[in-house]
Amino acid sequence: MTLAIELGISILLIIGGVFALIGAIGLARLPDFYTRLHGPTKATTIGVGSIALASFAYFAGANASYDLIELLIMVFLFMTAPISANFLAKAAMHLKVKTTDNTRGQPWDQ
Amino acid sequence: MIEIALKVTIALIALAVVLNVYRLIRGPDATDRVLALDTLYINAIALILLLDIQLDTRLYLESALLIAVMGFIGTVALAKYLKRGSVIE
């Protein structure tokens, strides 16, 4: 494995870890449920996608084995994250989960 | 170089898991807990992929794929249950 490939894999790994951590910080710190929904569904998804890409690149570079399972995981996560976020937001609107005080208009008004 | 990046990434994901467990315990609503579980299974997939790189094997990739599929189904089922009171009508 050449140095350039190793550098690329390392950068992808670090980016993935940082994005997953940012998503988790958003989940832990943001004020209400509707804002907390943003962290995991966007930042964490792209973080894990980056780690899957790094794993694919590692095994393609190290063993020259080109199984597509990591890419399948990545595509599946990218497809399912917005769907589950939509379901959860619908459930929260049905249960009338509280918003923060400076939210303009309630989501279930319209 | 990959070894160091791998260790750092595992530490970052482990910290993310700790924060998710904090939100899972804290709540305050049921939807927050479902969202924390959703994030936890995505982080579990990341940890399995990193374990595969660490051990230099491809044994556990299928389990990561299965967790992705089953976790999505579980999240949708829980959201349906919270919204309608039953999973399948």
N, CA and C atoms of all chains as a GROMACS GRO file, in nm:
protein
  597
    1MET      N    1   0.084  -0.119   0.000
    1MET     CA    2   0.000   0.000   0.000
    1MET      C    3   0.088   0.124   0.000
    2THR      N    4   0.062   0.212  -0.095
    2THR     CA    5   0.147   0.330  -0.105
    2THR      C    6   0.110   0.431   0.004
    3LEU      N    7   0.198   0.530   0.018
    3LEU     CA    8   0.178   0.630   0.123
    3LEU      C    9   0.054   0.713   0.096
    4ALA      N   10   0.025   0.740  -0.032
    4ALA     CA   11  -0.090   0.824  -0.065
    4ALA      C   12  -0.220   0.755  -0.023
    5ILE      N   13  -0.228   0.624  -0.050
    5ILE     CA   14  -0.350   0.550  -0.013
    5ILE      C   15  -0.366   0.548   0.139
    6GLU      N   16  -0.253   0.524   0.210
    6GLU     CA   17  -0.260   0.524   0.356
    6GLU      C   18  -0.306   0.658   0.410
    7LEU      N   19  -0.253   0.766   0.350
    7LEU     CA   20  -0.293   0.900   0.394
    7LEU      C   21  -0.441   0.922   0.369
    8GLY      N   22  -0.489   0.880   0.250
    8GLY     CA   23  -0.631   0.897   0.220
    8GLY      C   24  -0.720   0.821   0.316
    9ILE      N   25  -0.681   0.695   0.346
    9ILE     CA   26  -0.761   0.614   0.438
    9ILE      C   27  -0.763   0.677   0.577
   10SER      N   28  -0.646   0.726   0.622
   10SER     CA   29  -0.639   0.788   0.755
   10SER      C   30  -0.726   0.912   0.762
   11ILE      N   31  -0.721   0.994   0.656
   11ILE     CA   32  -0.803   1.117   0.656
   11ILE      C   33  -0.951   1.081   0.658
   12LEU      N   34  -0.992   0.979   0.578
   12LEU     CA   35  -1.132   0.938   0.578
   12LEU      C   36  -1.175   0.889   0.716
   13LEU      N   37  -1.087   0.812   0.782
   13LEU     CA   38  -1.120   0.760   0.916
   13LEU      C   39  -1.140   0.875   1.015
   14ILE      N   40  -1.045   0.971   1.015
   14ILE     CA   41  -1.054   1.080   1.112
   14ILE      C   42  -1.178   1.165   1.084
   15ILE      N   43  -1.205   1.193   0.954
   15ILE     CA   44  -1.325   1.271   0.920
   15ILE      C   45  -1.450   1.198   0.969
   16GLY      N   46  -1.455   1.066   0.948
   16GLY     CA   47  -1.571   0.990   0.992
   16GLY      C   48  -1.590   0.996   1.143
   17GLY      N   49  -1.480   0.977   1.218
   17GLY     CA   50  -1.490   0.983   1.364
   17GLY      C   51  -1.534   1.119   1.412
   18VAL      N   52  -1.478   1.226   1.352
   18VAL     CA   53  -1.513   1.362   1.396
   18VAL      C   54  -1.660   1.391   1.366
   19PHE      N   55  -1.709   1.349   1.247
   19PHE     CA   56  -1.848   1.376   1.213
   19PHE      C   57  -1.943   1.298   1.305
   20ALA      N   58  -1.908   1.172   1.335
   20ALA     CA   59  -1.994   1.095   1.426
   20ALA      C   60  -1.998   1.159   1.564
   21LEU      N   61  -1.882   1.210   1.608
   21LEU     CA   62  -1.878   1.275   1.740
   21LEU      C   63  -1.960   1.404   1.738
   22ILE      N   64  -1.952   1.480   1.626
   22ILE     CA   65  -2.031   1.604   1.618
   22ILE      C   66  -2.180   1.571   1.624
   23GLY      N   67  -2.221   1.464   1.554
   23GLY     CA   68  -2.362   1.424   1.560
   23GLY      C   69  -2.404   1.388   1.702
   24ALA      N   70  -2.317   1.317   1.774
   24ALA     CA   71  -2.351   1.278   1.911
   24ALA      C   72  -2.356   1.398   2.003
   25ILE      N   73  -2.264   1.496   1.981
   25ILE     CA   74  -2.268   1.619   2.063
   25ILE      C   75  -2.398   1.694   2.037
   26GLY      N   76  -2.439   1.698   1.907
   26GLY     CA   77  -2.566   1.762   1.876
   26GLY      C   78  -2.682   1.692   1.944
   27LEU      N   79  -2.678   1.558   1.944
   27LEU     CA   80  -2.784   1.483   2.011
   27LEU      C   81  -2.788   1.512   2.160
   28ALA      N   82  -2.671   1.531   2.220
   28ALA     CA   83  -2.668   1.550   2.366
   28ALA      C   84  -2.695   1.694   2.406
   29ARG      N   85  -2.661   1.792   2.321
   29ARG     CA   86  -2.659   1.930   2.367
   29ARG      C   87  -2.772   2.018   2.316
   30LEU      N   88  -2.833   1.985   2.202
   30LEU     CA   89  -2.930   2.077   2.143
   30LEU      C   90  -3.057   2.084   2.227
   31PRO      N   91  -3.135   2.196   2.218
   31PRO     CA   92  -3.238   2.222   2.319
   31PRO      C   93  -3.366   2.138   2.309
   32ASP      N   94  -3.417   2.108   2.191
   32ASP     CA   95  -3.542   2.030   2.190
   32ASP      C   96  -3.534   1.918   2.086
   33PHE      N   97  -3.640   1.836   2.082
   33PHE     CA   98  -3.632   1.714   2.000
   33PHE      C   99  -3.613   1.745   1.852
   34TYR      N  100  -3.684   1.848   1.803
   34TYR     CA  101  -3.681   1.875   1.659
   34TYR      C  102  -3.544   1.924   1.614
   35THR      N  103  -3.471   1.994   1.700
   35THR     CA  104  -3.335   2.030   1.664
   35THR      C  105  -3.240   1.912   1.684
   36ARG      N  106  -3.267   1.833   1.789
   36ARG     CA  107  -3.181   1.716   1.812
   36ARG      C  108  -3.188   1.616   1.699
   37LEU      N  109  -3.301   1.616   1.624
   37LEU     CA  110  -3.314   1.525   1.512
   37LEU      C  111  -3.209   1.550   1.404
   38HIS      N  112  -3.157   1.674   1.396
   38HIS     CA  113  -3.063   1.708   1.290
   38HIS      C  114  -2.928   1.639   1.308
   39GLY      N  115  -2.879   1.635   1.432
   39GLY     CA  116  -2.743   1.585   1.455
   39GLY      C  117  -2.721   1.443   1.405
   40PRO      N  118  -2.792   1.346   1.462
   40PRO     CA  119  -2.768   1.207   1.423
   40PRO      C  120  -2.803   1.177   1.278
   41THR      N  121  -2.910   1.240   1.224
   41THR     CA  122  -2.951   1.198   1.091
   41THR      C  123  -2.863   1.256   0.981
   42LYS      N  124  -2.794   1.364   1.008
   42LYS     CA  125  -2.707   1.418   0.902
   42LYS      C  126  -2.559   1.392   0.932
   43ALA      N  127  -2.512   1.442   1.047
   43ALA     CA  128  -2.367   1.433   1.074
   43ALA      C  129  -2.324   1.289   1.096
   44THR      N  130  -2.399   1.214   1.179
   44THR     CA  131  -2.357   1.077   1.208
   44THR      C  132  -2.363   0.990   1.082
   45THR      N  133  -2.465   1.013   0.998
   45THR     CA  134  -2.476   0.932   0.877
   45THR      C  135  -2.357   0.954   0.785
   46ILE      N  136  -2.318   1.081   0.767
   46ILE     CA  137  -2.205   1.105   0.675
   46ILE      C  138  -2.075   1.057   0.739
   47GLY      N  139  -2.065   1.059   0.875
   47GLY     CA  140  -1.947   1.007   0.941
   47GLY      C  141  -1.931   0.858   0.919
   48VAL      N  142  -2.041   0.783   0.938
   48VAL     CA  143  -2.032   0.638   0.919
   48VAL      C  144  -2.012   0.605   0.772
   49GLY      N  145  -2.071   0.686   0.682
   49GLY     CA  146  -2.045   0.664   0.539
   49GLY      C  147  -1.898   0.681   0.506
   50SER      N  148  -1.834   0.781   0.568
   50SER     CA  149  -1.691   0.802   0.546
   50SER      C  150  -1.608   0.686   0.600
   51ILE      N  151  -1.648   0.633   0.717
   51ILE     CA  152  -1.575   0.518   0.773
   51ILE      C  153  -1.592   0.395   0.684
   52ALA      N  154  -1.714   0.376   0.629
   52ALA     CA  155  -1.736   0.262   0.539
   52ALA      C  156  -1.650   0.275   0.414
   53LEU      N  157  -1.640   0.398   0.363
   53LEU     CA  158  -1.556   0.421   0.245
   53LEU      C  159  -1.409   0.391   0.277
   54ALA      N  160  -1.365   0.432   0.398
   54ALA     CA  161  -1.227   0.405   0.440
   54ALA      C  162  -1.204   0.255   0.450
   55SER      N  163  -1.303   0.181   0.504
   55SER     CA  164  -1.289   0.036   0.516
   55SER      C  165  -1.280  -0.029   0.378
   56PHE      N  166  -1.365   0.018   0.284
   56PHE     CA  167  -1.359  -0.035   0.147
   56PHE      C  168  -1.223  -0.008   0.085
   57ALA      N  169  -1.171   0.114   0.103
   57ALA     CA  170  -1.042   0.148   0.045
   57ALA      C  171  -0.930   0.066   0.109
   58TYR      N  172  -0.941   0.042   0.242
   58TYR     CA  173  -0.836  -0.036   0.310
   58TYR      C  174  -0.829  -0.178   0.255
   59PHE      N  175  -0.948  -0.244   0.245
   59PHE     CA  176  -0.944  -0.383   0.200
   59PHE      C  177  -0.913  -0.393   0.051
   60ALA      N  178  -0.953  -0.292  -0.027
   60ALA     CA  179  -0.916  -0.293  -0.168
   60ALA      C  180  -0.766  -0.272  -0.184
   61GLY      N  181  -0.706  -0.186  -0.097
   61GLY     CA  182  -0.564  -0.159  -0.110
   61GLY      C  183  -0.478  -0.267  -0.049
   62ALA      N  184  -0.523  -0.326   0.065
   62ALA     CA  185  -0.439  -0.421   0.137
   62ALA      C  186  -0.446  -0.560   0.075
   63ASN      N  187  -0.566  -0.611   0.052
   63ASN     CA  188  -0.581  -0.749   0.006
   63ASN      C  189  -0.626  -0.759  -0.138
   64ALA      N  190  -0.649  -0.642  -0.203
   64ALA     CA  191  -0.705  -0.639  -0.338
   64ALA      C  192  -0.833  -0.720  -0.346
   65SER      N  193  -0.914  -0.712  -0.240
   65SER     CA  194  -1.043  -0.781  -0.240
   65SER      C  195  -1.152  -0.675  -0.254
   66TYR      N  196  -1.233  -0.688  -0.357
   66TYR     CA  197  -1.326  -0.580  -0.391
   66TYR      C  198  -1.470  -0.619  -0.361
   67ASP      N  199  -1.497  -0.672  -0.242
   67ASP     CA  200  -1.636  -0.696  -0.205
   67ASP      C  201  -1.706  -0.562  -0.184
   68LEU      N  202  -1.834  -0.560  -0.219
   68LEU     CA  203  -1.905  -0.432  -0.216
   68LEU      C  204  -1.990  -0.415  -0.091
   69ILE      N  205  -1.962  -0.493   0.016
   69ILE     CA  206  -2.050  -0.490   0.133
   69ILE      C  207  -2.046  -0.353   0.199
   70GLU      N  208  -1.925  -0.292   0.211
   70GLU     CA  209  -1.917  -0.160   0.275
   70GLU      C  210  -1.996  -0.056   0.197
   71LEU      N  211  -1.982  -0.062   0.064
   71LEU     CA  212  -2.058   0.034  -0.016
   71LEU      C  213  -2.208   0.011  -0.001
   72LEU      N  214  -2.246  -0.118   0.013
   72LEU     CA  215  -2.388  -0.150   0.034
   72LEU      C  216  -2.436  -0.092   0.165
   73ILE      N  217  -2.354  -0.106   0.272
   73ILE     CA  218  -2.390  -0.049   0.402
   73ILE      C  219  -2.405   0.102   0.390
   74MET      N  220  -2.310   0.166   0.319
   74MET     CA  221  -2.313   0.311   0.306
   74MET      C  222  -2.438   0.357   0.233
   75VAL      N  223  -2.467   0.294   0.119
   75VAL     CA  224  -2.585   0.333   0.041
   75VAL      C  225  -2.712   0.309   0.123
   76PHE      N  226  -2.716   0.197   0.195
   76PHE     CA  227  -2.836   0.166   0.273
   76PHE      C  228  -2.855   0.270   0.384
   77LEU      N  229  -2.747   0.308   0.451
   77LEU     CA  230  -2.759   0.410   0.556
   77LEU      C  231  -2.805   0.543   0.498
   78PHE      N  232  -2.747   0.581   0.384
   78PHE     CA  233  -2.785   0.709   0.323
   78PHE      C  234  -2.931   0.708   0.280
   79MET      N  235  -2.982   0.589   0.242
   79MET     CA  236  -3.121   0.581   0.201
   79MET      C  237  -3.215   0.584   0.321
   80THR      N  238  -3.176   0.515   0.429
   80THR     CA  239  -3.273   0.495   0.538
   80THR      C  240  -3.272   0.607   0.641
   81ALA      N  241  -3.161   0.683   0.653
   81ALA     CA  242  -3.157   0.786   0.758
   81ALA      C  243  -3.266   0.892   0.743
   82PRO      N  244  -3.289   0.950   0.624
   82PRO     CA  245  -3.398   1.048   0.613
   82PRO      C  246  -3.535   0.988   0.638
   83ILE      N  247  -3.553   0.861   0.598
   83ILE     CA  248  -3.684   0.798   0.616
   83ILE      C  249  -3.715   0.782   0.765
   84SER      N  250  -3.616   0.730   0.841
   84SER     CA  251  -3.642   0.711   0.984
   84SER      C  252  -3.658   0.847   1.054
   85ALA      N  253  -3.582   0.949   1.007
   85ALA     CA  254  -3.597   1.083   1.066
   85ALA      C  255  -3.737   1.137   1.041
   86ASN      N  256  -3.788   1.114   0.919
   86ASN     CA  257  -3.924   1.159   0.888
   86ASN      C  258  -4.026   1.088   0.976
   87PHE      N  259  -4.010   0.956   0.994
   87PHE     CA  260  -4.103   0.882   1.079
   87PHE      C  261  -4.100   0.935   1.222
   88LEU      N  262  -3.977   0.960   1.273
   88LEU     CA  263  -3.965   1.007   1.411
   88LEU      C  264  -4.025   1.146   1.427
   89ALA      N  265  -4.005   1.234   1.326
   89ALA     CA  266  -4.062   1.368   1.336
   89ALA      C  267  -4.215   1.362   1.334
   90LYS      N  268  -4.270   1.272   1.249
   90LYS     CA  269  -4.415   1.256   1.245
   90LYS      C  270  -4.466   1.207   1.380
   91ALA      N  271  -4.395   1.110   1.440
   91ALA     CA  272  -4.438   1.057   1.570
   91ALA      C  273  -4.432   1.167   1.676
   92ALA      N  274  -4.324   1.251   1.672
   92ALA     CA  275  -4.312   1.358   1.772
   92ALA      C  276  -4.421   1.461   1.753
   93MET      N  277  -4.456   1.493   1.625
   93MET     CA  278  -4.565   1.588   1.602
   93MET      C  279  -4.696   1.532   1.652
   94HIS      N  280  -4.718   1.402   1.635
   94HIS     CA  281  -4.841   1.340   1.683
   94HIS      C  282  -4.849   1.346   1.835
   95LEU      N  283  -4.734   1.323   1.901
   95LEU     CA  284  -4.733   1.325   2.048
   95LEU      C  285  -4.723   1.466   2.104
   96LYS      N  286  -4.713   1.569   2.014
   96LYS     CA  287  -4.699   1.708   2.056
   96LYS      C  288  -4.581   1.725   2.152
   97VAL      N  289  -4.463   1.677   2.112
   97VAL     CA  290  -4.341   1.696   2.190
   97VAL      C  291  -4.309   1.845   2.195
   98LYS      N  292  -4.267   1.891   2.314
   98LYS     CA  293  -4.245   2.035   2.335
   98LYS      C  294  -4.131   2.088   2.248
   99THR      N  295  -4.148   2.211   2.195
   99THR     CA  296  -4.040   2.280   2.126
   99THR      C  297  -3.976   2.379   2.223
  100THR      N  298  -3.863   2.440   2.180
  100THR     CA  299  -3.806   2.545   2.264
  100THR      C  300  -3.894   2.670   2.258
  101ASP      N  301  -3.869   2.764   2.350
  101ASP     CA  302  -3.957   2.881   2.359
  101ASP      C  303  -3.947   2.971   2.237
  102ASN      N  304  -3.828   2.979   2.175
  102ASN     CA  305  -3.815   3.071   2.063
  102ASN      C  306  -3.841   3.006   1.928
  103THR      N  307  -3.915   2.894   1.926
  103THR     CA  308  -3.964   2.839   1.799
  103THR      C  309  -4.083   2.919   1.754
  104ARG      N  310  -4.079   2.966   1.626
  104ARG     CA  311  -4.191   3.047   1.576
  104ARG      C  312  -4.294   2.954   1.512
  105GLY      N  313  -4.414   2.949   1.569
  105GLY     CA  314  -4.517   2.862   1.515
  105GLY      C  315  -4.495   2.719   1.557
  106GLN      N  316  -4.600   2.646   1.582
  106GLN     CA  317  -4.586   2.506   1.621
  106GLN      C  318  -4.596   2.418   1.496
  107PRO      N  319  -4.520   2.308   1.494
  107PRO     CA  320  -4.520   2.224   1.374
  107PRO      C  321  -4.657   2.163   1.344
  108TRP      N  322  -4.740   2.142   1.447
  108TRP     CA  323  -4.868   2.077   1.422
  108TRP      C  324  -4.980   2.177   1.396
  109ASP      N  325  -4.945   2.309   1.382
  109ASP     CA  326  -5.049   2.408   1.355
  109ASP      C  327  -5.104   2.396   1.214
  110GLN      N  328  -5.016   2.366   1.117
  110GLN     CA  329  -5.059   2.376   0.979
  110GLN      C  330  -5.140   2.256   0.936
  111MET      N  331   0.068   0.473   1.000
  111MET     CA  332  -0.020   0.589   1.003
  111MET      C  333  -0.164   0.546   1.023
  112ILE      N  334  -0.205   0.438   0.953
  112ILE     CA  335  -0.344   0.393   0.967
  112ILE      C  336  -0.371   0.347   1.110
  113GLU      N  337  -0.269   0.285   1.174
  113GLU     CA  338  -0.292   0.236   1.310
  113GLU      C  339  -0.329   0.351   1.404
  114ILE      N  340  -0.254   0.462   1.394
  114ILE     CA  341  -0.282   0.576   1.482
  114ILE      C  342  -0.420   0.633   1.452
  115ALA      N  343  -0.450   0.653   1.320
  115ALA     CA  344  -0.581   0.708   1.283
  115ALA      C  345  -0.693   0.617   1.332
  116LEU      N  346  -0.669   0.484   1.324
  116LEU     CA  347  -0.770   0.387   1.369
  116LEU      C  348  -0.796   0.400   1.518
  117LYS      N  349  -0.688   0.411   1.596
  117LYS     CA  350  -0.706   0.424   1.742
  117LYS      C  351  -0.782   0.552   1.775
  118VAL      N  352  -0.741   0.664   1.708
  118VAL     CA  353  -0.809   0.791   1.734
  118VAL      C  354  -0.957   0.781   1.699
  119THR      N  355  -0.987   0.719   1.584
  119THR     CA  356  -1.127   0.710   1.541
  119THR      C  357  -1.209   0.624   1.636
  120ILE      N  358  -1.149   0.513   1.684
  120ILE     CA  359  -1.222   0.429   1.780
  120ILE      C  360  -1.252   0.508   1.907
  121ALA      N  361  -1.154   0.591   1.951
  121ALA     CA  362  -1.178   0.673   2.071
  121ALA      C  363  -1.291   0.773   2.047
  122LEU      N  364  -1.291   0.837   1.926
  122LEU     CA  365  -1.396   0.935   1.896
  122LEU      C  366  -1.534   0.869   1.895
  123ILE      N  367  -1.544   0.751   1.832
  123ILE     CA  368  -1.674   0.682   1.824
  123ILE      C  369  -1.718   0.638   1.963
  124ALA      N  370  -1.621   0.594   2.046
  124ALA     CA  371  -1.657   0.552   2.182
  124ALA      C  372  -1.712   0.670   2.262
  125LEU      N  373  -1.651   0.788   2.243
  125LEU     CA  374  -1.703   0.909   2.309
  125LEU      C  375  -1.844   0.941   2.260
  126ALA      N  376  -1.866   0.924   2.128
  126ALA     CA  377  -1.999   0.947   2.072
  126ALA      C  378  -2.101   0.851   2.134
  127VAL      N  379  -2.060   0.725   2.154
  127VAL     CA  380  -2.150   0.627   2.214
  127VAL      C  381  -2.186   0.668   2.357
  128VAL      N  382  -2.087   0.721   2.431
  128VAL     CA  383  -2.114   0.767   2.567
  128VAL      C  384  -2.219   0.879   2.566
  129LEU      N  385  -2.203   0.975   2.472
  129LEU     CA  386  -2.301   1.085   2.463
  129LEU      C  387  -2.439   1.034   2.425
  130ASN      N  388  -2.444   0.932   2.336
  130ASN     CA  389  -2.574   0.876   2.298
  130ASN      C  390  -2.641   0.809   2.417
  131VAL      N  391  -2.560   0.736   2.497
  131VAL     CA  392  -2.618   0.669   2.614
  131VAL      C  393  -2.669   0.771   2.715
  132TYR      N  394  -2.598   0.886   2.724
  132TYR     CA  395  -2.647   0.995   2.810
  132TYR      C  396  -2.786   1.040   2.765
  133ARG      N  397  -2.803   1.060   2.634
  133ARG     CA  398  -2.935   1.104   2.585
  133ARG      C  399  -3.037   0.993   2.602
  134LEU      N  400  -2.996   0.867   2.587
  134LEU     CA  401  -3.088   0.753   2.604
  134LEU      C  402  -3.141   0.747   2.747
  135ILE      N  403  -3.054   0.774   2.844
  135ILE     CA  404  -3.097   0.769   2.984
  135ILE      C  405  -3.176   0.894   3.020
  136ARG      N  406  -3.132   1.011   2.974
  136ARG     CA  407  -3.190   1.138   3.014
  136ARG      C  408  -3.330   1.158   2.958
  137GLY      N  409  -3.353   1.113   2.837
  137GLY     CA  410  -3.484   1.132   2.774
  137GLY      C  411  -3.495   1.266   2.705
  138PRO      N  412  -3.590   1.356   2.736
  138PRO     CA  413  -3.700   1.336   2.830
  138PRO      C  414  -3.821   1.268   2.768
  139ASP      N  415  -3.831   1.260   2.634
  139ASP     CA  416  -3.949   1.199   2.572
  139ASP      C  417  -3.913   1.063   2.515
  140ALA      N  418  -4.016   0.987   2.480
  140ALA     CA  419  -3.992   0.856   2.420
  140ALA      C  420  -3.924   0.869   2.284
  141THR      N  421  -3.961   0.975   2.208
  141THR     CA  422  -3.899   0.991   2.077
  141THR      C  423  -3.749   1.018   2.088
  142ASP      N  424  -3.709   1.090   2.196
  142ASP     CA  425  -3.565   1.112   2.217
  142ASP      C  426  -3.493   0.979   2.237
  143ARG      N  427  -3.557   0.889   2.311
  143ARG     CA  428  -3.491   0.760   2.336
  143ARG      C  429  -3.483   0.677   2.209
  144VAL      N  430  -3.588   0.682   2.127
  144VAL     CA  431  -3.583   0.609   2.000
  144VAL      C  432  -3.473   0.666   1.911
  145LEU      N  433  -3.460   0.800   1.911
  145LEU     CA  434  -3.355   0.864   1.831
  145LEU      C  435  -3.217   0.825   1.883
  146ALA      N  436  -3.201   0.817   2.016
  146ALA     CA  437  -3.072   0.776   2.072
  146ALA      C  438  -3.040   0.632   2.034
  147LEU      N  439  -3.142   0.543   2.034
  147LEU     CA  440  -3.118   0.405   1.993
  147LEU      C  441  -3.079   0.398   1.846
  148ASP      N  442  -3.145   0.480   1.762
  148ASP     CA  443  -3.113   0.487   1.620
  148ASP      C  444  -2.966   0.525   1.600
  149THR      N  445  -2.923   0.629   1.673
  149THR     CA  446  -2.783   0.672   1.662
  149THR      C  447  -2.688   0.566   1.716
  150LEU      N  448  -2.732   0.496   1.820
  150LEU     CA  449  -2.645   0.392   1.878
  150LEU      C  450  -2.620   0.279   1.779
  151TYR      N  451  -2.724   0.236   1.704
  151TYR     CA  452  -2.695   0.126   1.611
  151TYR      C  453  -2.607   0.173   1.496
  152ILE      N  454  -2.623   0.301   1.454
  152ILE     CA  455  -2.534   0.350   1.349
  152ILE      C  456  -2.389   0.354   1.398
  153ASN      N  457  -2.370   0.394   1.526
  153ASN     CA  458  -2.234   0.394   1.581
  153ASN      C  459  -2.181   0.253   1.599
  154ALA      N  460  -2.272   0.156   1.626
  154ALA     CA  461  -2.227   0.017   1.637
  154ALA      C  462  -2.176  -0.033   1.503
  155ILE      N  463  -2.243   0.008   1.393
  155ILE     CA  464  -2.194  -0.029   1.260
  155ILE      C  465  -2.053   0.027   1.239
  156ALA      N  466  -2.032   0.154   1.279
  156ALA     CA  467  -1.900   0.215   1.263
  156ALA      C  468  -1.796   0.138   1.344
  157LEU      N  469  -1.831   0.098   1.468
  157LEU     CA  470  -1.735   0.024   1.551
  157LEU      C  471  -1.702  -0.112   1.490
  158ILE      N  472  -1.803  -0.178   1.430
  158ILE     CA  473  -1.777  -0.309   1.368
  158ILE      C  474  -1.684  -0.292   1.247
  159LEU      N  475  -1.707  -0.188   1.166
  159LEU     CA  476  -1.618  -0.164   1.051
  159LEU      C  477  -1.476  -0.137   1.098
  160LEU      N  478  -1.462  -0.058   1.207
  160LEU     CA  479  -1.328  -0.028   1.258
  160LEU      C  480  -1.262  -0.153   1.316
  161LEU      N  481  -1.343  -0.240   1.381
  161LEU     CA  482  -1.288  -0.366   1.433
  161LEU      C  483  -1.237  -0.453   1.319
  162ASP      N  484  -1.310  -0.452   1.207
  162ASP     CA  485  -1.266  -0.531   1.092
  162ASP      C  486  -1.132  -0.481   1.039
  163ILE      N  487  -1.115  -0.349   1.034
  163ILE     CA  488  -0.986  -0.297   0.987
  163ILE      C  489  -0.876  -0.332   1.088
  164GLN      N  490  -0.909  -0.322   1.218
  164GLN     CA  491  -0.809  -0.349   1.322
  164GLN      C  492  -0.762  -0.495   1.316
  165LEU      N  493  -0.857  -0.587   1.301
  165LEU     CA  494  -0.820  -0.729   1.300
  165LEU      C  495  -0.778  -0.778   1.162
  166ASP      N  496  -0.788  -0.691   1.059
  166ASP     CA  497  -0.753  -0.726   0.922
  166ASP      C  498  -0.828  -0.849   0.873
  167THR      N  499  -0.959  -0.849   0.898
  167THR     CA  500  -1.043  -0.958   0.852
  167THR      C  501  -1.172  -0.900   0.798
  168ARG      N  502  -1.243  -0.980   0.719
  168ARG     CA  503  -1.373  -0.933   0.668
  168ARG      C  504  -1.488  -1.010   0.729
  169LEU      N  505  -1.463  -1.077   0.841
  169LEU     CA  506  -1.562  -1.168   0.898
  169LEU      C  507  -1.689  -1.098   0.939
  170TYR      N  508  -1.678  -0.976   0.994
  170TYR     CA  509  -1.792  -0.918   1.064
  170TYR      C  510  -1.871  -0.819   0.979
  171LEU      N  511  -1.836  -0.808   0.850
  171LEU     CA  512  -1.904  -0.709   0.767
  171LEU      C  513  -2.051  -0.744   0.746
  172GLU      N  514  -2.081  -0.875   0.733
  172GLU     CA  515  -2.219  -0.915   0.715
  172GLU      C  516  -2.303  -0.879   0.836
  173SER      N  517  -2.242  -0.892   0.954
  173SER     CA  518  -2.318  -0.854   1.075
  173SER      C  519  -2.345  -0.704   1.075
  174ALA      N  520  -2.253  -0.624   1.022
  174ALA     CA  521  -2.278  -0.479   1.014
  174ALA      C  522  -2.395  -0.451   0.920
  175LEU      N  523  -2.399  -0.523   0.808
  175LEU     CA  524  -2.510  -0.505   0.713
  175LEU      C  525  -2.643  -0.545   0.778
  176LEU      N  526  -2.640  -0.658   0.852
  176LEU     CA  527  -2.763  -0.703   0.919
  176LEU      C  528  -2.809  -0.602   1.023
  177ILE      N  529  -2.712  -0.544   1.098
  177ILE     CA  530  -2.750  -0.444   1.198
  177ILE      C  531  -2.811  -0.323   1.129
  178ALA      N  532  -2.758  -0.285   1.012
  178ALA     CA  533  -2.814  -0.170   0.939
  178ALA      C  534  -2.960  -0.196   0.903
  179VAL      N  535  -2.986  -0.316   0.846
  179VAL     CA  536  -3.123  -0.346   0.803
  179VAL      C  537  -3.217  -0.356   0.923
  180MET      N  538  -3.176  -0.435   1.023
  180MET     CA  539  -3.266  -0.460   1.138
  180MET      C  540  -3.286  -0.333   1.222
  181GLY      N  541  -3.180  -0.251   1.232
  181GLY     CA  542  -3.196  -0.127   1.308
  181GLY      C  543  -3.295  -0.034   1.244
  182PHE      N  544  -3.291  -0.025   1.110
  182PHE     CA  545  -3.388   0.061   1.040
  182PHE      C  546  -3.530   0.011   1.064
  183ILE      N  547  -3.548  -0.122   1.052
  183ILE     CA  548  -3.682  -0.178   1.074
  183ILE      C  549  -3.728  -0.151   1.217
  184GLY      N  550  -3.635  -0.165   1.314
  184GLY     CA  551  -3.672  -0.140   1.453
  184GLY      C  552  -3.712   0.005   1.476
  185THR      N  553  -3.635   0.098   1.417
  185THR     CA  554  -3.670   0.240   1.434
  185THR      C  555  -3.807   0.272   1.375
  186VAL      N  556  -3.833   0.220   1.255
  186VAL     CA  557  -3.962   0.246   1.191
  186VAL      C  558  -4.075   0.184   1.273
  187ALA      N  559  -4.052   0.063   1.326
  187ALA     CA  560  -4.157  -0.002   1.404
  187ALA      C  561  -4.186   0.078   1.532
  188LEU      N  562  -4.078   0.125   1.599
  188LEU     CA  563  -4.100   0.203   1.722
  188LEU      C  564  -4.170   0.335   1.693
  189ALA      N  565  -4.133   0.401   1.581
  189ALA     CA  566  -4.198   0.527   1.547
  189ALA      C  567  -4.345   0.504   1.514
  190LYS      N  568  -4.374   0.395   1.440
  190LYS     CA  569  -4.512   0.362   1.410
  190LYS      C  570  -4.590   0.337   1.539
  191TYR      N  571  -4.524   0.265   1.632
  191TYR     CA  572  -4.592   0.235   1.759
  191TYR      C  573  -4.623   0.362   1.835
  192LEU      N  574  -4.526   0.456   1.838
  192LEU     CA  575  -4.550   0.582   1.911
  192LEU      C  576  -4.660   0.663   1.844
  193LYS      N  577  -4.668   0.655   1.710
  193LYS     CA  578  -4.765   0.738   1.639
  193LYS      C  579  -4.905   0.678   1.646
  194ARG      N  580  -4.917   0.548   1.622
  194ARG     CA  581  -5.048   0.486   1.606
  194ARG      C  582  -5.092   0.401   1.724
  195GLY      N  583  -4.998   0.359   1.810
  195GLY     CA  584  -5.034   0.270   1.919
  195GLY      C  585  -5.027   0.124   1.882
  196SER      N  586  -4.999   0.093   1.755
  196SER     CA  587  -4.978  -0.046   1.715
  196SER      C  588  -4.882  -0.045   1.597
  197VAL      N  589  -4.808  -0.155   1.579
  197VAL     CA  590  -4.708  -0.158   1.473
  197VAL      C  591  -4.773  -0.190   1.339
  198ILE      N  592  -4.852  -0.298   1.338
  198ILE     CA  593  -4.921  -0.337   1.214
  198ILE      C  594  -5.071  -0.329   1.241
  199GLU      N  595  -5.139  -0.255   1.155
  199GLU     CA  596  -5.283  -0.239   1.178
  199GLU      C  597  -5.361  -0.344   1.101
   0.00000   0.00000   0.00000
